[in-house]
Amino acid sequence: MPVMLLTGFLGSGKTTVLNRLLKRADMATTAVIVNEFGEVGLDHVLIERSSGDTVLLASGCVCCTMRDDLSATLTQLMLQRIQGEIPPFQRVIIETTGLADPAPILHMLMTDPPVAARYRLGGVVATVDAVNGSATLDRQMEGVKQAAVADRLLVTKTDIAAPAQTAALCARLAALNPGARMIAVVDGAVAPADLFDIGLYNAETKSLDVQNWLRAETYADAGHSNHGHEPECDERDCSEHGHAHSHTARAAHRHDHGIQSFCIVRDQPVSWAAFSNWLEILSEWRGDDLLRVKGIVNIDERPGQPVVIHGVQRIFHPPVLLERWPSDNQRTRIVFVTRNIDRAAIEATLHAFEQA
C-alpha cells in the first residue's frame, strides 16, 4: 500500500493542502496520519470518532493521530482495517511536523519489518512558502532537507508573493532539487493525481515515474547556458523551465549547507556485480551524506531488463528488476541528493569500479 509523506517547514502551508485534500470525494479511500487533530481543523468534516485517536471523515477518509512510534501507528491502522473497525483504505498520507527531518521516517518505511511487509513509499511531497521560503532555506537545515529529498515541491502563497520573489525561489529549488516537479499552489488547491505514487516502483502497475524523478539529467551539464530564461512557477512543471541555471545553482549550493542534486548517466550497460559493490562501499563510506539515491540501471547480466534502485542514507530498498524499459531511453540514470559530497567524487569511485 503506497504511503505519501507530506512535509514542509513551519507555516509553509502543508496543513492547508491537507485540509483541501480531505474535502475531496476522490480521497475517500485514504488514511491520514497527523500529529494533532486540532492543527488540521477537521471539525467541518468530522462525523464520528471511531476510537480515542481515530476519526472517520464525511469524505470517507480515515484520520488518526500519530503515536510516539509511527511504526506502531501504521501497524494498528492496518489491524483496524483488517478487523473491519474502519473502512478499507487504499493509500496513506503521513503529515510530518514542520521541524521534522524526513530521513528517519523514510528509513522506517524501508526497513521496519512489520511496516515494510504492508506499506511502500509512494513519494515525498514538500511545501515551500513563496514568501518566506528563501529565508527558511538560508536559516533552517530541516527546510533544506525537506525540499532536497522531495519528489514534488508545492510552492505555496504564490498569490501574495512578488513575482520576482517567486521566480528566485523557483530557481533556487531547481538548483537544489532538479529532479522534483514544482507545482504552484494557491490556498492549498492541488489535484491528488499530482501527489500520489510518484516516488518509487509500483508493484501493482509495473510502472515507474522515471521521467519525473530523473529530471536532474537535464541539469547534468553545470556549464550549460540558461538561454536567458528563469524558471517560472505556475500550474505546470516549473522544472521544465530554464534548464541548467548554472550561476543560480552555484549560488544556491553555497547557501544550502552543501546539499546538491545531480544525475550520473552511463550510456553502456554496467556489471551488476560491480555496481552493487560500488553502492555498498559508497553507503559505508559516506552513507550519512547520501540524503537520497534513486535511479534506473542498465545491467550487463539482464539485457532489456533494467534494475530500479532507491536509497536513503545507508539504507537501500531491495533492487527491483523490471520486465522491460519504461521508455526508449535505456541509459543508466541515477539521481543523487548529497550533502558535502562532490559529483566528481561519486563519478571517480564509480569509474574505478567499472575499470576493475
C-alpha positions in Angstrom: 0.0 0.0 0.0 1.5 3.4 -1.0 2.4 5.9 1.7 2.9 9.6 0.8 5.0 11.7 3.1 3.8 15.3 3.3 6.4 17.5 4.7 7.3 21.2 4.8 8.7 23.8 7.2 6.6 25.6 9.7 4.0 27.9 8.1 4.7 26.6 4.6 1.0 25.6 4.0 1.1 21.8 4.3 -1.9 21.7 6.6 -3.9 23.9 4.2 -3.0 21.4 1.4 -4.1 18.5 3.6 -7.4 20.2 4.5 -8.3 20.8 0.8 -7.4 17.2 0.0 -9.6 15.8 2.8 -12.7 17.6 1.5 -12.5 15.8 -1.9 -14.8 12.8 -2.6 -12.0 11.1 -4.6 -9.9 10.9 -1.4 -12.5 8.5 0.2 -10.1 5.5 0.4 -7.3 7.5 2.1 -6.0 7.1 5.6 -4.2 10.2 7.1 -1.8 10.2 10.0 -1.4 13.6 11.6 0.3 15.0 14.7 -2.7 16.7 16.2 -6.3 16.8 15.0 -6.5 20.4 16.1 -3.8 21.5 13.7 -5.7 20.0 10.7 -9.0 21.7 11.6 -11.3 18.8 10.9 -14.5 20.0 12.7 -16.4 20.7 9.4 -15.8 17.2 8.1 -15.8 15.1 11.3 -18.8 12.8 11.6 -17.8 10.3 14.3 -14.9 9.2 16.4 -14.1 5.6 15.9 -11.7 5.4 18.9 -9.7 7.7 21.1 -7.2 8.5 18.3 -9.1 7.6 15.1 -11.9 9.6 13.3 -14.0 9.0 10.2 -14.5 12.0 8.0 -17.5 12.9 5.9 -15.5 12.3 2.7 -14.8 8.7 3.8 -11.2 9.3 4.8 -9.8 7.8 8.0 -7.7 10.1 10.1 -5.7 9.2 13.2 -3.2 11.0 15.4 0.4 9.9 15.4 1.6 7.9 18.4 5.1 8.2 19.7 6.0 5.2 17.5 5.0 5.7 13.9 5.6 2.1 13.1 3.0 1.1 15.8 0.5 3.7 14.4 0.8 2.2 10.9 0.5 -1.4 12.2 -2.5 -0.5 14.3 -4.2 1.3 11.4 -3.8 -1.8 9.2 -5.1 -4.1 12.0 -8.2 -1.9 12.4 -8.7 -2.1 8.6 -8.4 -5.9 8.6 -10.8 -6.3 11.5 -13.4 -4.0 9.9 -13.2 -1.4 12.6 -12.6 1.3 10.0 -13.4 1.5 6.2 -10.9 -0.1 3.9 -8.3 2.4 2.7 -6.0 2.2 -0.3 -3.4 4.8 0.4 -1.8 6.6 3.4 -0.7 10.2 3.9 1.7 11.0 6.8 1.9 14.7 7.7 5.1 15.5 9.5 5.8 18.3 11.9 7.3 21.5 10.4 10.6 20.8 12.1 10.8 17.1 11.1 13.8 15.6 9.3 12.1 13.3 6.7 15.0 10.8 6.6 14.1 8.8 9.8 10.6 8.3 8.5 11.9 7.1 5.1 14.2 4.7 6.9 11.4 3.3 8.9 9.2 2.7 5.8 12.0 0.9 4.1 13.5 -1.2 7.0 10.9 -1.8 9.7 9.7 -5.4 9.0 6.0 -5.1 10.0 5.7 -1.8 8.1 7.7 -2.9 5.0 5.6 -6.0 4.7 2.4 -3.9 4.3 3.5 -0.5 3.0 5.8 1.1 0.5 6.9 4.6 -0.2 4.7 6.2 -2.7 6.5 9.6 -2.8 7.6 12.6 -0.8 5.8 15.9 -1.2 7.2 19.1 0.4 5.5 22.5 0.6 7.7 25.6 0.3 6.4 29.1 1.1 7.0 31.6 -1.8 7.0 34.5 0.7 9.4 33.1 3.3 10.9 30.1 1.5 14.2 31.7 0.7 14.8 32.9 4.3 13.9 29.4 5.5 16.4 27.8 3.2 19.0 30.3 4.4 18.4 29.6 8.1 16.9 26.1 8.6 18.7 22.9 7.7 15.4 21.0 8.1 13.8 23.1 5.5 16.6 22.4 3.1 16.5 18.7 3.6 12.7 18.6 3.2 13.0 20.3 -0.2 16.0 18.3 -1.2 14.5 14.8 -0.8 11.1 15.6 -2.3 9.6 14.1 -5.4 7.1 17.0 -5.6 7.7 20.6 -4.5 4.4 22.6 -3.8 5.3 26.3 -4.0 2.6 27.9 -1.8 1.4 31.5 -1.4 2.4 32.5 -4.9 -0.7 34.7 -5.0 0.7 37.0 -2.3 4.4 36.8 -3.1 6.0 39.2 -5.6 6.7 37.6 -9.0 10.4 38.2 -8.7 10.4 36.6 -5.2 8.6 33.5 -6.5 11.0 33.3 -9.6 14.1 33.5 -7.4 12.7 30.8 -5.1 11.9 28.5 -8.0 15.4 29.0 -9.4 16.9 28.1 -6.1 14.7 25.0 -5.7 15.5 23.9 -9.3 19.2 24.0 -8.4 18.7 22.3 -5.0 16.5 19.5 -6.4 16.2 19.5 -10.2 14.7 16.0 -10.1 11.5 17.3 -8.4 8.5 18.6 -10.2 7.4 22.0 -8.9 3.7 23.0 -8.8 2.4 26.4 -7.7 -0.4 26.0 -5.2 -2.9 28.7 -4.1 -4.9 28.2 -1.0 -3.9 24.5 -0.8 -5.6 23.5 -4.1 -3.8 20.6 -5.8 -5.0 17.5 -7.6 -4.4 14.2 -5.8 -3.2 12.7 -9.1 -0.2 15.1 -8.9 0.8 13.8 -5.5 0.3 10.0 -5.2 2.5 7.2 -6.5 5.3 9.5 -7.6 8.4 8.2 -5.9 9.1 4.5 -6.3 8.3 1.4 -8.2 4.7 0.5 -8.2 4.3 -3.3 -7.9 0.7 -3.2 -8.9 1.0 -1.4 -12.2 4.6 -2.4 -13.0 5.3 1.2 -13.9 7.7 4.0 -12.9 7.6 7.7 -12.7 11.1 7.6 -14.2 10.8 10.7 -16.3 9.7 12.8 -13.3 12.4 11.6 -10.9 15.2 11.7 -13.4 14.7 15.3 -14.4 18.1 16.0 -12.9 19.6 14.7 -16.1 18.5 18.0 -17.7 20.9 19.7 -15.3 23.8 17.3 -15.7 26.0 19.8 -17.6 26.7 22.5 -14.9 28.1 24.8 -17.6 25.1 24.8 -19.8 23.6 28.2 -20.6 20.2 29.1 -19.3 19.3 30.6 -22.6 18.1 33.7 -20.9 15.3 32.0 -19.1 14.5 31.9 -15.4 12.2 29.1 -14.2 8.6 30.1 -13.8 6.2 28.9 -11.1 2.7 28.0 -12.2 0.4 25.0 -12.5 2.9 23.5 -15.0 6.1 21.7 -14.1 8.4 24.5 -13.0 11.5 22.4 -13.5 10.8 22.3 -17.3 11.8 26.0 -17.5 15.3 27.4 -17.5 17.3 24.2 -17.8 20.7 24.4 -16.0 20.7 27.9 -14.4 24.4 27.3 -13.8 25.1 30.6 -12.0 22.0 30.2 -9.9 22.8 26.6 -9.0 26.3 27.5 -7.7 24.9 30.4 -5.6 22.2 28.2 -4.2 24.6 25.4 -3.2 26.7 27.9 -1.2 23.6 28.8 0.9 22.1 25.4 1.2 24.6 23.9 3.6 26.4 21.8 1.0 23.3 20.0 -0.3 23.2 19.4 -4.0 21.4 17.2 -6.6 22.9 15.7 -9.7 22.4 12.8 -12.1 25.0 10.2 -13.1 24.5 8.9 -16.6 26.0 5.8 -18.3 25.4 5.1 -22.0 26.7 1.5 -21.8 25.4 -1.4 -19.6 27.2 -1.9 -16.4 28.1 -5.1 -14.5 25.5 -5.5 -11.6 28.2 -7.2 -9.5 30.5 -4.2 -9.8 27.6 -1.7 -9.5 26.1 -3.3 -6.4 29.5 -3.5 -4.7 30.1 0.2 -5.5 26.8 1.1 -3.9 27.6 -0.9 -0.8 31.0 0.7 -0.5 29.6 4.2 -1.2 26.9 3.8 1.6 29.5 2.6 4.1 31.9 5.4 3.1 29.5 8.4 3.1 26.1 7.0 3.9 25.1 9.7 6.3 25.5 12.3 3.5 23.6 10.3 0.8 20.3 12.0 1.5 18.5 10.2 -1.4 19.6 8.0 -4.2 17.2 6.7 -6.9 17.6 5.6 -10.5 17.3 3.0 -13.2 20.3 0.9 -14.2 21.1 -0.9 -17.5 22.9 -4.1 -16.4 25.0 -6.5 -18.4 23.5 -9.6 -16.8 19.9 -9.0 -17.9 19.7 -7.3 -21.3 16.4 -5.4 -21.8 15.5 -5.6 -18.1 16.6 -2.6 -16.1 17.0 -2.5 -12.3 15.4 0.2 -10.2 17.4 1.3 -7.1 16.2 3.6 -4.3 18.0 4.5 -1.1 18.0 6.9 1.8 21.4 7.5 3.5 22.8 4.0 4.4 19.5 2.1 3.7 18.6 0.8 0.3 15.4 -0.8 -0.9 15.8 -4.3 -2.4 16.6 -3.7 -6.1 13.6 -4.3 -8.4 14.1 -6.0 -11.8 11.6 -4.7 -14.4 10.3 -6.8 -17.2 11.0 -4.1 -19.7 12.2 -0.5 -20.0 9.5 2.1 -19.4 10.7 4.3 -22.3 13.0 4.3 -25.3 15.8 5.8 -23.2 17.8 2.8 -22.0 20.7 4.6 -20.4 21.6 4.2 -16.7 20.5 7.3 -14.8 21.0 7.8 -11.1 19.8 10.8 -9.2 21.8 11.7 -6.1 20.9 14.2 -3.4 24.0 14.6 -1.3 25.4 16.7 1.5 29.1 17.8 1.2 29.8 15.1 -1.5 31.0 16.5 -4.8 29.7 14.9 -8.0 33.4 14.4 -9.1 33.9 12.0 -6.1 30.9 9.9 -7.0 31.9 9.8 -10.6 35.5 8.8 -9.7 34.5 5.9 -7.4 32.1 4.5 -10.0 34.7 4.8 -12.7 37.2 2.9 -10.6 34.7 0.0 -10.1 33.8 0.0 -13.8 37.5 -0.3 -14.7 38.1 -3.0 -12.1 
